[in-house]
């Protein structure tokens, strides 16, 4: 009698969570990585995915990761900042001219520096970051064309000092709201706008409650695959290498997905009634300089981190 493949229970059973919908490219490629890992390890490693905040809100899942209740967690560079302040570095406003520059920095010296800081906090991270992309501003009241359009504009931001300070620098009224409550907050006019990559507008149907999208490219963001050090350390080195290899392969695949999606997403969102406009970033950057935004963050991050950032971004302050 032939036994079913992988009939025995996995030697290492892990949970990975995310705060994005199941259809998001991050989750699609994570499932592929998990399948390849299970295949190459002969069923020894079984990784189950829990997308879309199934295990709680982002901060709660980060705490679960630290305690070991969760083994892996895919989380924004910015939202790791309460635990690892340096992780907010890639999100400095208008730091990167394009995604290629951002990925060069995160695959290079900036990424190496940030991974060391994350390790100091007791977590591990896969070498390659996954792309979230540039963030864009949406509104239910009208397009953003100049910095003056942000005056007293009620905008939802994640619970991160980087976002709050950025939009305060523009003269807006940022409100930190958990992602799971975003749609309802827009629908009930608790806030008039929000900012996210285009893929989030699509997968979360935000076009239903937002009519205008301004292509600001104000902040680049990515997702780290974070791991609990004890969970990861349970595996022998050769198995660790397999897990790392396949997560990193999926990271590269997901980057390609996101690059191909951008133009398609704008077309798709336009067909659903969303109106787009572009901006000249120069007055927006000048507004931030005048508000002391860059000087403040240079001081907070410190000379070493800021020097690494400007190696790729050019002079910001």
C-alpha positions in Angstrom: 0.0 0.0 0.0 1.4 3.4 -1.0 1.4 6.0 1.8 0.2 9.5 1.1 2.9 12.0 0.5 4.1 13.8 3.7 1.8 11.4 5.7 3.8 12.1 8.9 3.3 15.3 10.8 5.7 18.0 10.0 8.7 18.2 12.3 8.5 22.0 12.3 5.0 23.6 12.1 5.0 27.4 11.8 2.5 30.2 11.5 3.1 33.3 9.3 0.7 36.2 9.4 0.1 39.4 7.5 -2.2 42.4 7.7 -3.0 42.4 3.9 -5.9 40.6 2.1 -5.4 37.1 0.9 -5.3 38.2 -2.7 -2.4 40.6 -2.1 0.8 39.5 -4.1 2.6 39.2 -0.7 0.3 36.4 0.4 0.1 34.7 -3.0 3.9 34.5 -3.1 4.1 33.5 0.5 1.9 30.5 -0.2 4.2 29.6 -3.0 7.3 29.8 -0.8 5.6 27.7 1.9 4.8 25.0 -0.7 8.4 25.0 -2.0 9.8 24.8 1.5 7.6 21.9 2.3 8.6 20.1 -0.9 12.3 20.6 -0.6 12.4 19.7 3.1 10.4 16.5 2.4 7.5 17.7 4.6 9.6 18.5 7.6 8.6 22.2 7.5 5.0 23.2 7.2 4.2 26.9 7.2 0.6 28.0 7.5 -0.4 31.5 6.3 -2.9 33.7 8.2 -3.6 36.8 6.1 -5.8 39.8 6.5 -5.4 40.4 10.3 -6.8 37.0 11.1 -4.7 36.7 14.2 -5.2 40.3 15.4 -4.2 43.8 14.5 -0.6 44.6 13.5 0.8 45.7 16.8 -0.8 42.7 18.5 0.7 40.3 15.9 4.1 41.9 16.4 3.8 41.2 20.1 2.8 37.6 19.3 5.9 37.3 17.2 8.1 38.5 20.0 6.5 36.1 22.5 6.7 33.1 20.1 3.0 32.7 19.7 3.6 33.6 16.0 6.7 32.3 14.2 6.8 34.7 11.2 5.1 38.0 10.4 5.2 40.1 7.2 5.1 43.7 8.3 5.7 47.2 7.0 9.1 48.7 7.6 7.3 51.7 9.1 5.1 49.7 11.5 8.1 47.9 13.1 9.3 51.4 14.2 7.7 51.2 17.7 10.0 48.3 18.4 13.0 49.2 16.2 12.9 53.0 15.6 15.6 52.8 12.8 13.3 50.7 10.7 11.3 53.8 9.7 14.4 55.1 7.8 13.2 54.0 4.2 10.0 56.0 4.7 11.6 59.4 4.9 9.4 61.7 2.7 10.5 61.9 -0.9 13.8 60.1 -0.1 13.8 57.8 -3.2 13.2 58.9 -6.7 12.0 55.5 -7.8 11.5 51.9 -6.6 14.8 50.7 -8.2 16.7 53.2 -6.0 14.8 52.1 -2.9 15.5 48.4 -3.5 19.1 49.2 -4.2 19.3 50.8 -0.8 17.4 48.0 1.0 19.4 45.3 -0.7 22.5 47.3 0.1 23.9 49.2 3.0 20.6 50.6 4.3 19.1 47.1 4.5 22.2 45.6 6.2 22.1 48.4 8.8 18.4 47.9 9.4 18.6 44.1 9.7 21.2 44.5 12.4 18.9 46.8 14.4 16.1 44.4 14.1 18.3 41.5 15.3 19.2 43.6 18.4 15.5 43.6 19.2 15.4 39.8 19.3 14.0 39.1 15.9 15.4 37.9 12.6 14.5 39.0 9.1 14.9 37.5 5.7 17.6 39.2 3.6 15.3 40.5 0.8 12.6 43.0 1.5 9.2 42.7 -0.3 7.8 45.7 -2.1 4.8 47.7 -0.9 5.7 50.5 -3.3 5.2 54.2 -3.3 2.2 55.5 -1.3 -0.4 57.8 -2.8 -2.9 60.1 -1.2 -6.6 59.6 -1.8 -9.5 61.8 -0.8 -13.3 62.0 -0.8 -13.3 65.8 -1.0 -11.1 66.7 -3.9 -7.6 66.3 -5.4 -4.4 67.4 -3.7 -2.6 69.8 -6.1 -0.4 72.0 -3.8 0.7 71.8 -0.2 -2.0 74.3 0.7 -4.6 71.6 -0.1 -3.4 69.7 2.9 -4.4 72.5 5.3 -6.6 70.9 8.0 -7.1 67.9 5.8 -8.2 64.9 7.9 -6.1 62.0 6.8 -5.8 58.5 8.2 -2.2 57.4 8.8 -0.8 54.3 10.4 0.3 54.5 14.1 3.8 55.6 13.2 5.6 58.9 14.1 7.0 59.1 10.6 3.6 59.4 9.0 2.3 61.7 11.6 5.2 64.1 11.3 5.1 64.0 7.5 1.5 65.1 7.2 1.8 67.6 10.1 4.6 69.1 8.1 2.2 69.6 5.2 -0.3 71.2 7.5 -2.8 68.3 7.5 -4.5 66.7 10.5 -3.3 63.2 10.6 -5.2 60.6 12.6 -3.6 57.2 13.5 -6.1 54.4 12.8 -5.5 50.7 12.6 -5.6 49.3 9.0 -8.5 47.0 9.9 -10.7 50.0 10.7 -9.6 52.0 7.6 -12.6 51.4 5.3 -15.2 52.1 8.0 -13.3 55.3 9.0 -13.5 56.6 5.4 -17.1 55.5 4.9 -18.3 57.3 8.1 -16.1 60.4 7.3 -14.1 60.1 10.5 -11.3 61.1 8.1 -11.6 62.5 4.6 -8.6 60.7 3.1 -5.8 58.2 3.5 -2.5 57.2 1.8 -1.5 53.7 0.6 0.0 52.0 -2.5 -2.4 51.5 -5.4 -2.6 47.8 -4.8 -4.2 48.4 -1.4 -6.8 50.7 -3.0 -7.7 47.8 -5.2 -7.6 44.8 -2.9 -9.4 46.7 -0.1 -12.0 48.3 -2.4 -11.1 51.8 -1.1 -12.3 53.2 -4.4 -15.8 52.7 -3.1 -15.3 55.4 -0.4 -12.6 57.6 -2.1 -13.0 59.4 -5.4 -9.7 61.2 -5.9 -6.1 59.9 -6.0 -3.1 62.2 -6.1 0.1 60.4 -7.3 2.3 62.0 -4.6 4.9 59.1 -4.3 5.5 60.7 -0.9 6.8 57.6 0.8 8.3 54.3 -0.2 7.5 51.3 1.9 8.3 47.6 1.9 7.5 44.5 4.0 10.0 42.6 6.1 9.5 38.9 6.6 10.2 38.9 10.3 10.9 35.8 12.3 10.9 34.8 16.0 14.5 33.9 16.7 13.7 30.9 18.9 11.3 29.4 16.3 13.9 29.9 13.5 16.7 28.6 15.7 14.8 25.3 16.3 15.7 24.3 12.7 19.2 23.0 11.8 21.3 25.3 9.6 20.6 23.5 6.4 16.8 23.8 6.9 17.1 27.4 7.8 18.9 28.0 4.5 16.1 26.4 2.6 13.5 28.5 4.3 15.5 31.7 3.7 16.2 30.8 0.1 12.5 30.3 -0.8 11.3 33.4 1.1 13.9 35.4 -0.8 12.9 33.9 -4.1 9.3 34.8 -3.5 10.4 38.3 -2.5 11.9 38.8 -6.0 8.8 37.3 -7.6 6.6 39.7 -5.6 8.7 42.7 -6.7 8.1 41.8 -10.3 4.4 41.4 -9.6 4.2 44.8 -8.1 6.1 46.4 -11.0 3.7 44.9 -13.5 0.7 45.9 -11.5 1.2 49.6 -11.2 0.1 50.7 -14.7 -2.7 48.1 -14.7 -4.0 49.2 -11.3 -4.3 52.9 -12.4 -6.3 51.8 -15.4 -8.5 49.5 -13.2 -9.1 52.1 -10.5 -10.0 54.7 -13.2 -12.6 52.3 -14.6 -14.1 52.2 -11.1 -14.5 55.9 -11.0 -11.3 57.1 -9.3 -9.9 60.3 -10.7 -6.1 60.7 -10.8 -3.7 63.7 -10.8 0.0 64.1 -10.5 2.0 66.8 -8.6 5.3 68.7 -8.8 7.1 67.4 -5.7 9.4 70.4 -5.4 7.0 72.6 -3.3 6.0 69.7 -1.1 9.7 68.9 -0.3 10.3 72.6 0.4 7.3 72.7 2.7 8.7 69.8 4.7 12.1 71.5 4.9 10.5 74.7 6.2 8.6 72.7 8.8 11.9 71.2 10.1 10.9 67.7 9.0 14.2 66.6 7.5 16.3 68.2 10.3 14.2 66.5 13.0 14.5 63.0 11.5 18.2 63.4 10.8 18.7 64.1 14.5 16.4 61.1 15.5 18.0 58.6 13.2 21.6 59.7 13.9 24.5 60.5 11.6 25.3 56.9 10.7 21.8 56.0 9.5 21.3 59.4 7.7 24.6 59.1 5.9 23.6 55.6 4.6 20.2 56.9 3.5 21.7 59.9 1.6 24.2 57.6 -0.1 21.2 56.5 -2.2 18.7 59.4 -1.8 21.1 62.3 -2.3 21.2 65.3 0.0 17.9 65.7 1.9 18.5 68.3 4.5 
